Amino acid sequence: MQAEAVELANVIYHEARGESRVGQAAVGHVVMNRVKDKRFPKTVKGVVWQSKQFSNIRYHVEYTKFLELAKGILAGKVPNPVGNSLYFASNRASKGKIRIGNHHFW
């Protein structure tokens, strides 16, 4: 679980570090929804590192700030505010059904 938590914390850092905790959890849950969906890789690492899916992904020391959140998501202890959403984009995309902070989710 630690390796999965690192990958999940890393994507939360890169995609939602400026968002509320709910917004950060929403991004983490999109990753987990993709892991469960047959159209995406079956691992957190596979989803996170899939080409052209997330912005500017690379390992950064700051991801450690999100490890506890990532572990909570993986353990099913963090509520999922985005249901079955598989995608998100910034407000300027505005095509999502759910808006949390600066992201729309669908």
DSSP file (Angstrom, degrees, kcal/mol; ACC not computed):
  #  RESIDUE AA STRUCTURE BP1 BP2  ACC     N-H-->O    O-->H-N    N-H-->O    O-->H-N    TCO  KAPPA ALPHA  PHI   PSI    X-CA   Y-CA   Z-CA
    1    1 A M     >        0   0    0      0, 0.0     4,-2.8     0, 0.0     5,-0.2   0.000 360.0 360.0 360.0 -29.4    0.0    0.0    0.0
    2    2 A Q  H  >  +     0   0    0      1,-0.2     4,-2.2     2,-0.2     5,-0.2   0.914 360.0  49.0 -61.2 -42.5    2.9    2.4    0.6
    3    3 A A  H  > S+     0   0    0      1,-0.2     4,-2.0     2,-0.2    -1,-0.2   0.917 113.1  47.3 -64.3 -41.9    3.9    2.4   -3.1
    4    4 A E  H  > S+     0   0    0      1,-0.2     4,-2.7     2,-0.2    -2,-0.2   0.901 110.4  53.0 -63.7 -40.2    0.3    3.1   -4.1
    5    5 A A  H  X S+     0   0    0     -4,-2.8     4,-3.0     1,-0.2     5,-0.2   0.889 107.1  52.0 -62.8 -39.5    0.0    5.8   -1.5
    6    6 A V  H  X S+     0   0    0     -4,-2.2     4,-2.2     2,-0.2    -1,-0.2   0.934 111.8  46.0 -62.1 -46.2    3.2    7.5   -2.9
    7    7 A E  H  X S+     0   0    0     -4,-2.0     4,-1.9     2,-0.2    -2,-0.2   0.922 115.5  45.9 -63.7 -43.6    1.8    7.5   -6.4
    8    8 A L  H  X S+     0   0    0     -4,-2.7     4,-2.2     1,-0.2    -2,-0.2   0.915 112.9  49.4 -66.7 -43.2   -1.6    8.7   -5.3
    9    9 A A  H  X S+     0   0    0     -4,-3.0     4,-2.5    -5,-0.2    -1,-0.2   0.875 108.7  55.6 -61.7 -37.2   -0.1   11.5   -3.1
   10   10 A N  H  X S+     0   0    0     -4,-2.2     4,-2.2    -5,-0.2    -2,-0.2   0.921 109.3  44.1 -63.2 -45.8    2.1   12.5   -6.0
   11   11 A V  H  X S+     0   0    0     -4,-1.9     4,-2.5     2,-0.2     5,-0.3   0.877 112.2  53.1 -70.2 -35.7   -0.8   13.0   -8.4
   12   12 A I  H  X S+     0   0    0     -4,-2.2     4,-2.7     2,-0.2    -2,-0.2   0.932 109.5  50.2 -62.1 -43.8   -2.8   14.9   -5.7
   13   13 A Y  H  X S+     0   0    0     -4,-2.5     4,-1.1     1,-0.2    -2,-0.2   0.952 115.7  41.2 -57.0 -50.6    0.2   17.2   -5.2
   14   14 A H  H  < S+     0   0    0     -4,-2.2    -1,-0.2     1,-0.2    -2,-0.2   0.826 126.1  32.0 -71.7 -31.7    0.5   17.9   -8.9
   15   15 A E  H  < S+     0   0    0     -4,-2.5    -1,-0.2    -5,-0.2    -2,-0.2   0.729 134.4  13.8 -99.0 -23.7   -3.2   18.3   -9.7
   16   16 A A  H >< S+     0   0    0     -4,-2.7     3,-2.0    -5,-0.3    -3,-0.2   0.196  72.3 124.0-143.8  21.4   -4.8   19.7   -6.5
   17   17 A R  T 3< S+     0   0    0     -4,-1.1    -4,-0.1     1,-0.3    -3,-0.1   0.781  84.5  48.6 -61.3 -25.1   -2.2   21.0   -4.0
   18   18 A G  T 3  S+     0   0    0     -5,-0.1    -1,-0.3    -3,-0.1     2,-0.1   0.399  98.3  91.8 -93.0   2.8   -3.9   24.4   -4.0
   19   19 A E  S <  S-     0   0    0     -3,-2.0    -3,-0.1     1,-0.2    82,-0.1  -0.406  85.4 -90.3 -92.5 169.2   -7.4   23.0   -3.5
   20   20 A S     >  -     0   0    0     -2,-0.1     4,-2.5     1,-0.1     5,-0.2  -0.184  46.5 -98.9 -66.0 169.6   -9.4   22.3   -0.4
   21   21 A R  H  > S+     0   0    0      1,-0.2     4,-2.6     2,-0.2     5,-0.2   0.874 127.7  52.5 -61.2 -36.2   -9.1   18.9    1.3
   22   22 A V  H  > S+     0   0    0      2,-0.2     4,-2.3     1,-0.2    -1,-0.2   0.917 109.5  48.7 -65.1 -42.7  -12.3   17.8   -0.4
   23   23 A G  H  > S+     0   0    0      2,-0.2     4,-1.7     1,-0.2    -2,-0.2   0.883 111.9  49.0 -63.9 -38.7  -10.9   18.9   -3.8
   24   24 A Q  H  X S+     0   0    0     -4,-2.5     4,-2.0     2,-0.2    -2,-0.2   0.919 111.5  48.9 -66.3 -43.4   -7.7   17.0   -3.2
   25   25 A A  H  X S+     0   0    0     -4,-2.6     4,-2.6     1,-0.2    -2,-0.2   0.879 106.3  58.4 -62.8 -37.3   -9.7   13.9   -2.2
   26   26 A A  H  X S+     0   0    0     -4,-2.3     4,-1.8     1,-0.2    -1,-0.2   0.915 105.9  47.9 -59.4 -44.3  -11.8   14.3   -5.3
   27   27 A V  H  X S+     0   0    0     -4,-1.7     4,-1.7     1,-0.2    -1,-0.2   0.919 111.6  50.7 -63.1 -43.5   -8.7   14.1   -7.5
   28   28 A G  H  X S+     0   0    0     -4,-2.0     4,-1.9     1,-0.2    -2,-0.2   0.886 109.0  51.4 -61.1 -38.9   -7.6   11.0   -5.6
   29   29 A H  H  X S+     0   0    0     -4,-2.6     4,-2.7     2,-0.2    -1,-0.2   0.825 103.0  58.4 -70.7 -30.4  -10.9    9.4   -6.0
   30   30 A V  H  X S+     0   0    0     -4,-1.8     4,-2.1     2,-0.2    -1,-0.2   0.930 106.9  49.2 -61.0 -43.3  -10.9   10.0   -9.8
   31   31 A V  H  X S+     0   0    0     -4,-1.7     4,-2.0     1,-0.2    -2,-0.2   0.939 112.3  47.2 -59.7 -46.6   -7.6    7.9   -9.9
   32   32 A M  H  X S+     0   0    0     -4,-1.9     4,-1.5     1,-0.2    -2,-0.2   0.872 109.0  54.4 -66.0 -36.4   -9.3    5.2   -7.8
   33   33 A N  H  X S+     0   0    0     -4,-2.7     4,-0.8     1,-0.2    -1,-0.2   0.890 108.3  50.3 -62.0 -38.6  -12.3    5.2  -10.1
   34   34 A R  H >< S+     0   0    0     -4,-2.1     3,-0.7     1,-0.2     6,-0.4   0.897 104.3  56.8 -66.9 -39.8  -10.1    4.7  -13.1
   35   35 A V  H 3< S+     0   0    0     -4,-2.0    -1,-0.2     1,-0.2    -2,-0.2   0.878 110.2  46.2 -57.4 -36.7   -8.3    1.8  -11.4
   36   36 A K  H 3< S+     0   0    0     -4,-1.5     2,-0.4    -5,-0.1    -1,-0.2   0.661  97.1  88.2 -79.9 -17.1  -11.7    0.1  -11.1
   37   37 A D  S X< S-     0   0    0     -4,-0.8     3,-1.8    -3,-0.7    -4,-0.0  -0.699  75.4-138.2 -90.2 132.4  -12.7    0.9  -14.7
   38   38 A K  T 3  S+     0   0    0     -2,-0.4    -1,-0.1     1,-0.3     4,-0.1   0.635  98.3  67.3 -65.6 -14.1  -11.8   -1.7  -17.4
   39   39 A R  T 3  S+     0   0    0      2,-0.1    -1,-0.3    -5,-0.1    -4,-0.1   0.551 100.4  55.2 -81.9  -6.6  -10.8    1.1  -19.8
   40   40 A F  S <  S-     0   0    0     -3,-1.8     7,-0.1    -6,-0.4     6,-0.0  -0.764 101.4 -75.4-122.4 165.6   -7.8    2.2  -17.6
   41   41 A P        -     0   0    0      0, 0.0    -4,-0.2     0, 0.0    -1,-0.1  -0.191  40.3-126.2 -55.9 155.7   -4.7    0.5  -16.1
   42   42 A K  S    S+     0   0    0     -6,-0.1     2,-0.3    -4,-0.1    -7,-0.1   0.329  84.0  64.8 -92.6   6.3   -5.5   -1.7  -13.1
   43   43 A T  S  > S-     0   0    0      1,-0.1     4,-2.2    -9,-0.0     5,-0.2  -0.912  81.6-122.1-127.8 156.5   -3.0   -0.1  -10.7
   44   44 A V  H  > S+     0   0    0     -2,-0.3     4,-2.9     1,-0.2     5,-0.2   0.936 116.3  49.6 -59.2 -46.6   -2.6    3.3   -9.2
   45   45 A K  H  > S+     0   0    0      1,-0.2     4,-2.4     2,-0.2    -1,-0.2   0.908 109.2  52.2 -60.8 -42.2    0.8    3.7  -10.7
   46   46 A G  H  4 S+     0   0    0      1,-0.2     4,-0.3     2,-0.2    -1,-0.2   0.903 113.7  43.1 -61.3 -41.9   -0.5    2.6  -14.1
   47   47 A V  H >< S+     0   0    0     -4,-2.2     3,-1.1     2,-0.2    -2,-0.2   0.940 114.4  49.4 -68.3 -47.9   -3.3    5.2  -14.0
   48   48 A V  H 3< S+     0   0    0     -4,-2.9     6,-0.2     1,-0.3    -2,-0.2   0.883 117.7  39.5 -61.0 -40.5   -1.1    8.0  -12.6
   49   49 A W  T 3< S+     0   0    0     -4,-2.4    -1,-0.3    -5,-0.2    -2,-0.2   0.325  81.7 129.8 -96.5   7.9    1.7    7.5  -15.2
   50   50 A Q  S X  S-     0   0    0     -3,-1.1     3,-1.4    -4,-0.3     4,-0.5  -0.425  73.2 -92.3 -62.6 135.0   -0.6    6.9  -18.2
   51   51 A S  T 3  S-     0   0    0      1,-0.2    -1,-0.1     2,-0.1    -2,-0.1  -0.180  99.1  -2.8 -55.8 134.1    0.5    9.1  -21.0
   52   52 A K  T 3  S+     0   0    0      2,-0.2    -1,-0.2    -3,-0.1     3,-0.1   0.725 101.3 106.6  60.1  29.8   -1.2   12.5  -21.4
   53   53 A Q  S <  S+     0   0    0     -3,-1.4     2,-0.3     1,-0.3    -2,-0.1   0.798  77.5  28.7-103.4 -38.4   -3.6   12.0  -18.5
   54   54 A F  S >  S-     0   0    0     -4,-0.5     3,-0.6    -6,-0.2     2,-0.3  -0.921  87.6-101.8-127.3 151.7   -2.3   14.2  -15.7
   55   55 A S  T 3  S-     0   0    0     -2,-0.3    -2,-0.0     1,-0.2     0, 0.0  -0.535  85.1 -23.0 -80.8 130.3   -0.3   17.4  -15.9
   56   56 A N  T 3  S-     0   0    0     -2,-0.3     2,-0.3     1,-0.2    -1,-0.2   0.784  76.8-171.9  52.8  40.6    3.4   17.5  -15.3
   57   57 A I    <   +     0   0    0     -3,-0.6     2,-0.3    -9,-0.1    -1,-0.2  -0.505  24.8 130.0 -71.9 127.8    3.7   14.3  -13.3
   58   58 A R        -     0   0    0     -2,-0.3     2,-0.3   -48,-0.1   -44,-0.1  -0.933  64.4 -82.4-163.3 161.0    7.1   13.7  -11.8
   59   59 A Y        +     0   0    0     -2,-0.3     2,-0.4     3,-0.0   -52,-0.0  -0.560  49.2 177.3 -75.1 134.0    8.2   12.9   -8.3
   60   60 A H    >   -     0   0    0     -2,-0.3     3,-2.2     1,-0.1     4,-0.3  -0.999  37.1-127.1-138.6 136.9    8.5   15.9   -6.0
   61   61 A V  G >  S+     0   0    0     -2,-0.4     3,-1.4     1,-0.3     4,-0.1   0.762 104.4  69.1 -56.6 -27.0    9.4   16.0   -2.3
   62   62 A E  G >  S+     0   0    0      1,-0.3     3,-1.9     2,-0.1    -1,-0.3   0.660  75.6  83.2 -69.6 -15.4    6.2   17.9   -1.5
   63   63 A Y  G X  S+     0   0    0     -3,-2.2     3,-2.4     1,-0.3    -1,-0.3   0.783  73.5  76.8 -59.3 -23.5    4.0   15.0   -2.3
   64   64 A T  G X  S+     0   0    0     -3,-1.4     3,-1.2     1,-0.3     4,-0.4   0.752  79.5  69.8 -61.2 -22.8    4.7   13.7    1.2
   65   65 A K  G <  S+     0   0    0     -3,-1.9    -1,-0.3     1,-0.2     4,-0.2   0.706 102.9  45.0 -64.1 -18.1    2.2   16.3    2.5
   66   66 A F  G <> S+     0   0    0     -3,-2.4     4,-2.5    -4,-0.2    -1,-0.2   0.302  81.5 100.2-110.5   7.2   -0.5   14.3    0.9
   67   67 A L  H <> S+     0   0    0     -3,-1.2     4,-2.8     1,-0.2     5,-0.2   0.908  82.7  49.7 -63.0 -43.2    0.5   10.8    2.0
   68   68 A E  H  > S+     0   0    0     -4,-0.4     4,-2.1     2,-0.2    -1,-0.2   0.906 112.1  48.6 -64.5 -40.1   -2.0   10.5    4.9
   69   69 A L  H  > S+     0   0    0     -4,-0.2     4,-2.3     2,-0.2    -1,-0.2   0.938 112.0  49.5 -62.1 -46.6   -4.8   11.6    2.6
   70   70 A A  H  X S+     0   0    0     -4,-2.5     4,-2.6     1,-0.2    -2,-0.2   0.913 110.5  49.8 -59.7 -44.3   -3.7    9.1    0.0
   71   71 A K  H  X S+     0   0    0     -4,-2.8     4,-1.9     1,-0.2    -1,-0.2   0.890 110.2  51.4 -62.5 -38.9   -3.6    6.3    2.6
   72   72 A G  H  <>S+     0   0    0     -4,-2.1     5,-2.9     2,-0.2     6,-0.8   0.891 110.2  48.4 -65.0 -40.3   -7.1    7.3    3.8
   73   73 A I  H ><5S+     0   0    0     -4,-2.3     3,-1.4     4,-0.2    -2,-0.2   0.944 112.1  49.1 -63.6 -47.7   -8.5    7.1    0.2
   74   74 A L  H 3<5S+     0   0    0     -4,-2.6    -2,-0.2     1,-0.3    -1,-0.2   0.839 111.7  49.6 -61.1 -33.6   -6.8    3.7   -0.4
   75   75 A A  T 3<5S-     0   0    0     -4,-1.9    -1,-0.3    -5,-0.2    -2,-0.2   0.473 114.9-115.9 -85.3  -2.1   -8.3    2.4    2.9
   76   76 A G  T < 5S+     0   0    0     -3,-1.4    -3,-0.2    -4,-0.4    -2,-0.1   0.730  84.0 117.6  75.9  21.5  -11.8    3.7    2.1
   77   77 A K      < +     0   0    0     -5,-2.9    -4,-0.2    -6,-0.2    -5,-0.1   0.478  54.4  76.1-100.0  -4.3  -11.8    6.1    5.0
   78   78 A V  S    S-     0   0    0     -6,-0.8    -2,-0.1    -5,-0.1    -1,-0.0  -0.938  87.9-115.7-111.1 122.4  -12.1    9.3    3.0
   79   79 A P        -     0   0    0      0, 0.0   -50,-0.1     0, 0.0    -2,-0.1  -0.196  22.9-125.7 -56.8 144.9  -15.5   10.1    1.6
   80   80 A N    >   -     0   0    0      1,-0.1     3,-0.6    -4,-0.1   -54,-0.1  -0.831  26.2-179.0 -95.4 106.6  -15.8   10.2   -2.2
   81   81 A P  T 3  S+     0   0    0      0, 0.0    -1,-0.1     0, 0.0   -55,-0.1   0.469  76.6  53.9 -84.9   0.1  -17.3   13.6   -3.3
   82   82 A V  T >  S-     0   0    0      1,-0.3     3,-2.2     3,-0.1    16,-0.1   0.282  83.9-153.3-120.1  10.7  -17.2   12.7   -7.0
   83   83 A G  T <  S-     0   0    0     -3,-0.6    -1,-0.3     1,-0.3   -50,-0.1  -0.299  73.2 -16.2  57.2-127.8  -19.1    9.5   -7.3
   84   84 A N  T 3  S+     0   0    0     22,-0.1    -1,-0.3   -51,-0.0    22,-0.0   0.175  90.8 149.9 -96.1  16.4  -18.0    7.5  -10.3
   85   85 A S    <   -     0   0    0     -3,-2.2   -52,-0.2     1,-0.1   -51,-0.1  -0.206  24.4-177.3 -55.0 137.5  -16.3   10.4  -12.1
   86   86 A L        +     0   0    0    -53,-0.1     2,-0.3     1,-0.1    -1,-0.1   0.487  63.0  41.3-110.7 -10.0  -13.4    9.4  -14.3
   87   87 A Y        -     0   0    0      2,-0.0    19,-2.1   -53,-0.0     2,-0.3  -0.918  53.7-178.4-138.4 159.5  -12.2   12.8  -15.4
   88   88 A F  E     +A  105   0A   0     -2,-0.3     2,-0.3    17,-0.2    17,-0.2  -0.978   4.1 177.0-152.8 157.5  -11.6   16.3  -14.1
   89   89 A A  E     -A  104   0A   0     15,-1.9    15,-2.9    -2,-0.3     7,-0.1  -0.961  38.4 -80.7-153.2 166.0  -10.5   19.6  -15.6
   90   90 A S  E >>  -A  103   0A   0     -2,-0.3     3,-2.2    13,-0.2     4,-1.0  -0.171  52.8 -95.4 -66.4 165.5  -10.0   23.2  -14.5
   91   91 A N  T 34 S+     0   0    0     11,-1.4     3,-0.2     1,-0.3    -1,-0.1   0.807 120.8  67.5 -52.4 -33.4  -13.0   25.6  -14.3
   92   92 A R  T 34 S+     0   0    0      1,-0.2    -1,-0.3    10,-0.2    11,-0.1   0.751  98.3  52.3 -66.0 -19.1  -12.3   26.9  -17.8
   93   93 A A  T <4 S+     0   0    0     -3,-2.2    -1,-0.2     1,-0.0    -2,-0.2   0.874  79.2 173.1 -78.5 -38.5  -13.2   23.5  -19.2
   94   94 A S     <  +     0   0    0     -4,-1.0    -3,-0.1    -3,-0.2    -2,-0.1   0.636  36.2 115.6  40.4  33.2  -16.5   23.7  -17.3
   95   95 A K        +     0   0    0      9,-0.1    -1,-0.2     3,-0.1     2,-0.1   0.470  46.9 105.8-102.4  -1.7  -18.0   20.6  -18.8
   96   96 A G        -     0   0    0      1,-0.1    10,-0.3    -7,-0.1    -8,-0.1  -0.370  66.8-138.5 -80.4 158.1  -18.2   18.5  -15.6
   97   97 A K  S    S+     0   0    0      8,-1.3     2,-0.4     1,-0.1     9,-0.2   0.768  89.8  50.4 -81.8 -28.8  -21.3   17.7  -13.6
   98   98 A I  E     -B  105   0A   0      7,-2.2     7,-3.1   -16,-0.1     2,-0.5  -0.935  68.4-161.4-116.8 132.0  -19.7   18.3  -10.3
   99   99 A R  E     +B  104   0A   0     -2,-0.4     2,-0.4     5,-0.2     5,-0.2  -0.960  14.4 168.8-115.1 128.2  -17.7   21.4   -9.3
  100  100 A I  E >   -B  103   0A   0      3,-2.2     3,-1.9    -2,-0.5     2,-0.1  -0.959  64.7 -49.1-135.1 116.2  -15.3   21.4   -6.4
  101  101 A G  T 3  S-     0   0    0     -2,-0.4   -82,-0.1     1,-0.3     0, 0.0  -0.377 123.2 -15.0  59.5-126.9  -13.0   24.4   -6.0
  102  102 A N  T 3  S+     0   0    0     -2,-0.1   -11,-1.4    -3,-0.1     2,-0.3   0.173 122.1  81.5 -95.3  16.8  -11.2   25.0   -9.3
  103  103 A H  E <   -AB  90 100A   0     -3,-1.9    -3,-2.2   -13,-0.2     2,-0.4  -0.922  59.5-151.2-125.9 149.9  -12.1   21.7  -10.9
  104  104 A H  E     -AB  89  99A   0    -15,-2.9   -15,-1.9    -2,-0.3     2,-0.4  -0.946  20.0-156.7-112.0 139.8  -15.1   20.2  -12.7
  105  105 A F  E      AB  88  98A   0     -7,-3.1    -7,-2.2    -2,-0.4    -8,-1.3  -0.931 360.0 360.0-121.8 140.9  -15.6   16.4  -12.5
  106  106 A W              0   0    0    -19,-2.1   -18,-0.2    -2,-0.4    -1,-0.1   0.294 360.0 360.0-151.0 360.0  -17.4   14.0  -14.7
